[in-house]
Amino acid sequence: MIGKLQQNERELFRTRLEDLINPHHELALLANKIDWTYFENEFTAYQKRSKRKKCRARAAIEPIIGHLKTDFRMQQNYLWGEKGVKINAFMAATAWNLKKLMKKLKEDFLFLIFQRFFPKKLNYLAA
């Protein structure tokens, strides 16, 4: 048969949830009595907010992890054992922080040089 199955046809090897659950079981009877629309409406707003927060945090972290992997050789760990993994991660984090510190020092140094050699031009730009 080619194409979509008709609505009343069943797939040959796929078991349906209705076949697995006993409809006369206590939990199945209780589940039928619960108003699920209330829970769907209440929890979906909360879940959306929490997912957004998690995605924001993840979106901020993922580029940093990607840079650590490519720039600081974290694709493959050359040190043995569990301690080796920790040492590799600490060394990569230290290199990342030193890189940020050097960039900040370079910016401050260049600002001081320009302020020293071009004091009047910077004062006019600031005003």
MDTraj code that builds the backbone (N, CA, C; nanometers):
import mdtraj as md
import numpy as np

residues = "MET ILE GLY LYS LEU GLN GLN ASN GLU ARG GLU LEU PHE ARG THR ARG LEU GLU ASP LEU ILE ASN PRO HIS HIS GLU LEU ALA LEU LEU ALA ASN LYS ILE ASP TRP THR TYR PHE GLU ASN GLU PHE THR ALA TYR GLN LYS ARG SER LYS ARG LYS LYS CYS ARG ALA ARG ALA ALA ILE GLU PRO ILE ILE GLY HIS LEU LYS THR ASP PHE ARG MET GLN GLN ASN TYR LEU TRP GLY GLU LYS GLY VAL LYS ILE ASN ALA PHE MET ALA ALA THR ALA TRP ASN LEU LYS LYS LEU MET LYS LYS LEU LYS GLU ASP PHE LEU PHE LEU ILE PHE GLN ARG PHE PHE PRO LYS LYS LEU ASN TYR LEU ALA ALA".split()
xyz = np.array([
    [0.0841, -0.1158, 0.0000],
    [0.0000, 0.0000, 0.0000],
    [0.0897, 0.1235, 0.0000],
    [0.0655, 0.2142, -0.0901],
    [0.1446, 0.3350, -0.1019],
    [0.0590, 0.4525, -0.0566],
    [0.1219, 0.5461, 0.0146],
    [0.0491, 0.6635, 0.0605],
    [0.0094, 0.6507, 0.2060],
    [-0.0803, 0.7392, 0.2476],
    [-0.1240, 0.7403, 0.3868],
    [-0.2251, 0.6298, 0.4130],
    [-0.2255, 0.5819, 0.5377],
    [-0.3233, 0.4807, 0.5771],
    [-0.4586, 0.5470, 0.5969],
    [-0.5621, 0.4725, 0.5717],
    [-0.6962, 0.5229, 0.5989],
    [-0.7131, 0.5353, 0.7502],
    [-0.8079, 0.6150, 0.7920],
    [-0.8250, 0.6429, 0.9340],
    [-0.8609, 0.5171, 1.0134],
    [-0.9372, 0.4278, 0.9542],
    [-0.9780, 0.3086, 1.0288],
    [-0.8773, 0.1940, 1.0178],
    [-0.7744, 0.2058, 0.9319],
    [-0.6740, 0.1021, 0.9189],
    [-0.5694, 0.1156, 1.0291],
    [-0.5129, 0.0031, 1.0690],
    [-0.4084, 0.0045, 1.1705],
    [-0.2785, -0.0417, 1.1071],
    [-0.1674, 0.0105, 1.1600],
    [-0.0386, -0.0345, 1.1110],
    [-0.0108, -0.1746, 1.1628],
    [0.0591, -0.2519, 1.0849],
    [0.0740, -0.3944, 1.1133],
    [0.1546, -0.4226, 1.2402],
    [0.2701, -0.3575, 1.2560],
    [0.3598, -0.3919, 1.3669],
    [0.3580, -0.2903, 1.4801],
    [0.2815, -0.1881, 1.4717],
    [0.2798, -0.0844, 1.5753],
    [0.1662, -0.1137, 1.6738],
    [0.2012, -0.1210, 1.8017],
    [0.0975, -0.1419, 1.9034],
    [0.0416, -0.0067, 1.9423],
    [-0.0845, -0.0044, 1.9664],
    [-0.1519, 0.1194, 2.0039],
    [-0.1604, 0.1275, 2.1555],
    [-0.1688, 0.2474, 2.2056],
    [-0.1769, 0.2693, 2.3499],
    [-0.3042, 0.2069, 2.4063],
    [-0.4092, 0.2087, 2.3277],
    [-0.5353, 0.1502, 2.3739],
    [-0.5228, -0.0002, 2.3982],
    [-0.4347, -0.0652, 2.3224],
    [-0.4144, -0.2089, 2.3410],
    [-0.3317, -0.2400, 2.4653],
    [-0.2486, -0.1466, 2.5091],
    [-0.1610, -0.1702, 2.6233],
    [-0.2285, -0.1412, 2.7564],
    [-0.3236, -0.0486, 2.7574],
    [-0.3850, -0.0051, 2.8836],
    [-0.5189, -0.0767, 2.9038],
    [-0.5386, -0.1247, 3.0245],
    [-0.6657, -0.1854, 3.0614],
    [-0.7624, -0.0716, 3.0964],
    [-0.8706, -0.0522, 3.0205],
    [-0.9604, 0.0604, 3.0479],
    [-1.0370, 0.0459, 3.1788],
    [-1.0391, -0.0708, 3.2386],
    [-1.1106, -0.0921, 3.3645],
    [-1.0186, -0.0824, 3.4863],
    [-0.8924, -0.0498, 3.4641],
    [-0.7978, -0.0361, 3.5751],
    [-0.8303, 0.0912, 3.6525],
    [-0.7960, 0.0913, 3.7833],
    [-0.8285, 0.2051, 3.8706],
    [-0.7679, 0.3358, 3.8195],
    [-0.6419, 0.3314, 3.7788],
    [-0.5760, 0.4540, 3.7333],
    [-0.6344, 0.5055, 3.6020],
    [-0.6743, 0.4142, 3.5135],
    [-0.7359, 0.4566, 3.3877],
    [-0.8711, 0.5209, 3.4145],
    [-0.9473, 0.4657, 3.5080],
    [-1.0768, 0.5241, 3.5435],
    [-1.0586, 0.6617, 3.6089],
    [-0.9582, 0.6740, 3.6947],
    [-0.9300, 0.8018, 3.7593],
    [-0.8845, 0.9068, 3.6572],
    [-0.8032, 0.8650, 3.5611],
    [-0.7558, 0.9578, 3.4582],
    [-0.8699, 1.0103, 3.3730],
    [-0.9737, 0.9284, 3.3546],
    [-1.0889, 0.9743, 3.2772],
    [-1.1723, 1.0768, 3.3529],
    [-1.1656, 1.0751, 3.4869],
    [-1.2446, 1.1683, 3.5676],
    [-1.1781, 1.3057, 3.5811],
    [-1.0470, 1.3144, 3.5573],
    [-0.9730, 1.4398, 3.5777],
    [-0.9971, 1.5340, 3.4608],
    [-1.0165, 1.6633, 3.4938],
    [-1.0310, 1.7659, 3.3900],
    [-0.8903, 1.8115, 3.3488],
    [-0.8400, 1.7584, 3.2390],
    [-0.7026, 1.7837, 3.1964],
    [-0.6864, 1.9213, 3.1338],
    [-0.7934, 1.9834, 3.0879],
    [-0.7806, 2.1166, 3.0250],
    [-0.7338, 2.2202, 3.1273],
    [-0.7783, 2.2075, 3.2523],
    [-0.7323, 2.2999, 3.3565],
    [-0.5809, 2.2926, 3.3717],
    [-0.5258, 2.1720, 3.3805],
    [-0.3817, 2.1554, 3.3973],
    [-0.3053, 2.2039, 3.2750],
    [-0.3580, 2.1767, 3.1563],
    [-0.2918, 2.2222, 3.0342],
    [-0.2844, 2.3738, 3.0296],
    [-0.3935, 2.4407, 3.0669],
    [-0.3948, 2.5874, 3.0634],
    [-0.3049, 2.6481, 3.1701],
    [-0.3039, 2.5897, 3.2893],
    [-0.2251, 2.6455, 3.3994],
    [-0.0758, 2.6222, 3.3801],
    [-0.0379, 2.5028, 3.3421],
    [0.1040, 2.4682, 3.3380],
    [0.1721, 2.5122, 3.2100],
    [0.0993, 2.5314, 3.1038],
    [0.1665, 2.5679, 2.9789],
    [0.2287, 2.7064, 2.9881],
    [0.1630, 2.8015, 3.0536],
    [0.2210, 2.9359, 3.0666],
    [0.3496, 2.9301, 3.1493],
    [0.3462, 2.8564, 3.2591],
    [0.4655, 2.8419, 3.3426],
    [0.5772, 2.7714, 3.2659],
    [0.5434, 2.6663, 3.1952],
    [0.6444, 2.5916, 3.1209],
    [0.7049, 2.6766, 3.0103],
    [0.6235, 2.7589, 2.9449],
    [0.6765, 2.8466, 2.8403],
    [0.7770, 2.9446, 2.8984],
    [0.7419, 3.0041, 3.0133],
    [0.8345, 3.0987, 3.0763],
    [0.9641, 3.0307, 3.1170],
    [0.9533, 2.9129, 3.1778],
    [1.0751, 2.8450, 3.2231],
    [1.1590, 2.7995, 3.1043],
    [1.0958, 2.7575, 2.9960],
    [1.1723, 2.7184, 2.8774],
    [1.2447, 2.8377, 2.8173],
    [1.1786, 2.9533, 2.8144],
    [1.2432, 3.0741, 2.7612],
    [1.3663, 3.1107, 2.8430],
    [1.3535, 3.1034, 2.9754],
    [1.4679, 3.1346, 3.0608],
    [1.5830, 3.0388, 3.0358],
    [1.5513, 2.9101, 3.0249],
    [1.6559, 2.8112, 2.9994],
    [1.7201, 2.8322, 2.8638],
    [1.6403, 2.8656, 2.7639],
    [1.6950, 2.8874, 2.6295],
    [1.7845, 3.0103, 2.6260],
    [1.7470, 3.1150, 2.7006],
    [1.8323, 3.2348, 2.7064],
    [1.9671, 3.2019, 2.7680],
    [1.9635, 3.1290, 2.8775],
    [2.0887, 3.0922, 2.9434],
    [2.1720, 3.0016, 2.8535],
    [2.1070, 2.9093, 2.7877],
    [2.1791, 2.8170, 2.7001],
    [2.2363, 2.8900, 2.5791],
    [2.1601, 2.9859, 2.5254],
    [2.2084, 3.0612, 2.4102],
    [2.3301, 3.1458, 2.4469],
    [2.3417, 3.1850, 2.5724],
    [2.4576, 3.2629, 2.6156],
    [2.5791, 3.1741, 2.6386],
    [2.5577, 3.0495, 2.6760],
    [2.6680, 2.9607, 2.7116],
    [2.7228, 2.8842, 2.5911],
    [2.6351, 2.8453, 2.4988],
    [2.6778, 2.7594, 2.3881],
    [2.7901, 2.8182, 2.3023],
    [2.7886, 2.9484, 2.2679],
    [2.9020, 3.0007, 2.1903],
    [3.0341, 2.9927, 2.2661],
    [3.0302, 3.0117, 2.3957],
    [3.1526, 3.0041, 2.4763],
    [3.2073, 2.8620, 2.4746],
    [3.1182, 2.7636, 2.4882],
    [3.1630, 2.6243, 2.4840],
    [3.2207, 2.5921, 2.3472],
    [3.1586, 2.6427, 2.2415],
    [3.2109, 2.6206, 2.1072],
    [3.3495, 2.6798, 2.0897],
    [3.3707, 2.8010, 2.1423],
    [3.5040, 2.8627, 2.1348],
    [3.6058, 2.7844, 2.2158],
    [3.5649, 2.7382, 2.3337],
    [3.6572, 2.6590, 2.4144],
    [3.6990, 2.5326, 2.3405],
    [3.6034, 2.4693, 2.2738],
    [3.6357, 2.3463, 2.2022],
    [3.7305, 2.3714, 2.0864],
    [3.7065, 2.4764, 2.0098],
    [3.7890, 2.4985, 1.8912],
    [3.9199, 2.5693, 1.9246],
    [3.9142, 2.6729, 2.0074],
    [4.0330, 2.7551, 2.0326],
    [4.1280, 2.6949, 2.1353],
    [4.0770, 2.6194, 2.2288],
    [4.1600, 2.5712, 2.3385],
    [4.1697, 2.4190, 2.3428],
    [4.1579, 2.3544, 2.2305],
    [4.1799, 2.2102, 2.2144],
    [4.0984, 2.1241, 2.3099],
    [3.9715, 2.1488, 2.3168],
    [3.8885, 2.0654, 2.4038],
    [3.8107, 1.9602, 2.3256],
    [3.8387, 1.9446, 2.1956],
    [3.7723, 1.8372, 2.1229],
    [3.8208, 1.7020, 2.1722],
    [3.9484, 1.6952, 2.2025],
    [4.0066, 1.5682, 2.2474],
    [4.0891, 1.5946, 2.3725],
    [4.0716, 1.5105, 2.4714],
    [4.1456, 1.5249, 2.5951],
    [4.2726, 1.4393, 2.5871],
    [4.3864, 1.5032, 2.6066],
    [4.5137, 1.4322, 2.5985],
    [4.5632, 1.3840, 2.7355],
    [4.4908, 1.4172, 2.8416],
    [4.5285, 1.3749, 2.9760],
    [4.4432, 1.2553, 3.0169],
    [4.4988, 1.1660, 3.0961],
    [4.4307, 1.0424, 3.1308],
    [4.3427, 1.0589, 3.2537],
    [4.2361, 0.9834, 3.2578],
    [4.1542, 0.9697, 3.3768],
    [4.0591, 1.0854, 3.4001],
    [3.9845, 1.0709, 3.5094],
    [3.8868, 1.1729, 3.5458],
    [3.9553, 1.3034, 3.5870],
    [4.0687, 1.2924, 3.6549],
    [4.1435, 1.4134, 3.6919],
    [4.1952, 1.4853, 3.5679],
    [4.2313, 1.4099, 3.4663],
    [4.2788, 1.4703, 3.3429],
    [4.1720, 1.5540, 3.2745],
    [4.0483, 1.5060, 3.2799],
    [3.9376, 1.5817, 3.2212],
    [3.9182, 1.7124, 3.2962],
    [3.9238, 1.7060, 3.4290],
    [3.9075, 1.8272, 3.5094],
    [4.0218, 1.9250, 3.4845],
    [4.1432, 1.8740, 3.4777],
    [4.2589, 1.9605, 3.4526],
    [4.2452, 2.0280, 3.3165],
    [4.2033, 1.9527, 3.2168],
    [4.1863, 2.0082, 3.0833],
    [4.0815, 2.1194, 3.0835],
    [3.9702, 2.0981, 3.1532],
    [3.8650, 2.1995, 3.1600],
    [3.9131, 2.3240, 3.2348],
    [3.9850, 2.3056, 3.3458],
    [4.0360, 2.4200, 3.4210],
    [4.1388, 2.4992, 3.3395],
    [4.2216, 2.4281, 3.2666],
    [4.3211, 2.4979, 3.1845],
    [4.2531, 2.5779, 3.0730],
    [4.1498, 2.5220, 3.0121],
    [4.0777, 2.5934, 2.9071],
    [4.0054, 2.7155, 2.9643],
    [3.9452, 2.7005, 3.0814],
    [3.8768, 2.8144, 3.1441],
    [3.9763, 2.9230, 3.1831],
    [4.0923, 2.8836, 3.2329],
    [4.1958, 2.9807, 3.2672],
    [4.2444, 3.0542, 3.1430],
    [4.2642, 2.9817, 3.0346],
    [4.3063, 3.0458, 2.9098],
    [4.2004, 3.1422, 2.8599],
    [4.0741, 3.1053, 2.8725],
    [3.9643, 3.1942, 2.8310],
    [3.9651, 3.3223, 2.9139],
    [3.9806, 3.3082, 3.0461],
    [3.9817, 3.4265, 3.1327],
    [4.1045, 3.5132, 3.1071],
    [4.2196, 3.4514, 3.0825],
    [4.3399, 3.5298, 3.0512],
    [4.3232, 3.6040, 2.9188],
    [4.2590, 3.5418, 2.8251],
    [4.2331, 3.6077, 2.6967],
    [4.1456, 3.7318, 2.7168],
    [4.0402, 3.7182, 2.7988],
    [3.9532, 3.8327, 2.8279],
    [4.0303, 3.9421, 2.9023],
    [4.1146, 3.9025, 2.9976],
    [4.1935, 3.9998, 3.0735],
    [4.2908, 4.0740, 2.9836],
    [4.3573, 4.0031, 2.8930],
    [4.4524, 4.0677, 2.8015],
    [4.3812, 4.1654, 2.7080],
    [4.2629, 4.1307, 2.6646],
    [4.1862, 4.2214, 2.5786],
    [4.1512, 4.3493, 2.6544],
    [4.1095, 4.3362, 2.7793],
    [4.0755, 4.4537, 2.8609],
    [4.1988, 4.5386, 2.8876],
    [4.3118, 4.4759, 2.9194],
    [4.4351, 4.5508, 2.9422],
    [4.4796, 4.6244, 2.8159],
    [4.4652, 4.5621, 2.7018],
    [4.5011, 4.6253, 2.5750],
    [4.4143, 4.7479, 2.5491],
    [4.2839, 4.7363, 2.5743],
    [4.1942, 4.8500, 2.5545],
    [4.2301, 4.9646, 2.6485],
    [4.2573, 4.9325, 2.7762],
    [4.2944, 5.0367, 2.8723],
    [4.4261, 5.1031, 2.8345],
    [4.5219, 5.0227, 2.7906],
    [4.6520, 5.0758, 2.7516],
    [4.6384, 5.1690, 2.6313],
    [4.5641, 5.1275, 2.5323],
    [4.5439, 5.2123, 2.4149],
    [4.4697, 5.3408, 2.4505],
    [4.3735, 5.3329, 2.5410],
    [4.3028, 5.4526, 2.5849],
    [4.3991, 5.5504, 2.6524],
    [4.4884, 5.4988, 2.7379],
    [4.5852, 5.5859, 2.8043],
    [4.6817, 5.6489, 2.7037],
    [4.7261, 5.5742, 2.6042],
    [4.8166, 5.6273, 2.5025],
    [4.7484, 5.7389, 2.4240],
    [4.6259, 5.7142, 2.3790],
    [4.5550, 5.8179, 2.3039],
    [4.5257, 5.9391, 2.3904],
    [4.4949, 5.9184, 2.5167],
    [4.4687, 6.0300, 2.6073],
    [4.5955, 6.1121, 2.6301],
    [4.7082, 6.0456, 2.6330],
    [4.8356, 6.1135, 2.6557],
    [4.8780, 6.1969, 2.5342],
    [4.8646, 6.1398, 2.4142],
    [4.9137, 6.2079, 2.2952],
    [4.8091, 6.2991, 2.2300],
    [4.6830, 6.2772, 2.2543],
    [4.5784, 6.3592, 2.1950],
    [4.4799, 6.4059, 2.3011],
    [4.5240, 6.4871, 2.3982],
    [4.4349, 6.5224, 2.5093],
    [4.3221, 6.6169, 2.4673],
    [4.3496, 6.7121, 2.3789],
    [4.2468, 6.8092, 2.3425],
    [4.1383, 6.7471, 2.2555],
    [4.1768, 6.6605, 2.1638],
    [4.0784, 6.6014, 2.0747],
    [3.9809, 6.5137, 2.1529],
    [4.0298, 6.4409, 2.2524],
    [3.9400, 6.3568, 2.3310],
    [3.8467, 6.4406, 2.4150],
    [3.8941, 6.5550, 2.4655],
    [3.8073, 6.6415, 2.5450],
    [3.6963, 6.6994, 2.4596],
    [3.7264, 6.7330, 2.3340],
    [3.6218, 6.7853, 2.2465],
    [3.5209, 6.6770, 2.2106],
    [3.5670, 6.5543, 2.1937],
    [3.4748, 6.4471, 2.1594],
    [3.3849, 6.4123, 2.2759],
    [3.4342, 6.4255, 2.3970],
    [3.3550, 6.3892, 2.5145],
    [3.2462, 6.4911, 2.5421],
    [3.2693, 6.6171, 2.5070],
    [3.1719, 6.7230, 2.5378],
    [3.0564, 6.7291, 2.4428],
])
top = md.Topology()
chain = top.add_chain()
for i, resn in enumerate(residues, 1):
    res = top.add_residue(resn, chain, resSeq=i)
    for name in ("N", "CA", "C"):
        top.add_atom(name, md.element.get_by_symbol(name[0]), res)
traj = md.Trajectory(xyz[None], top)
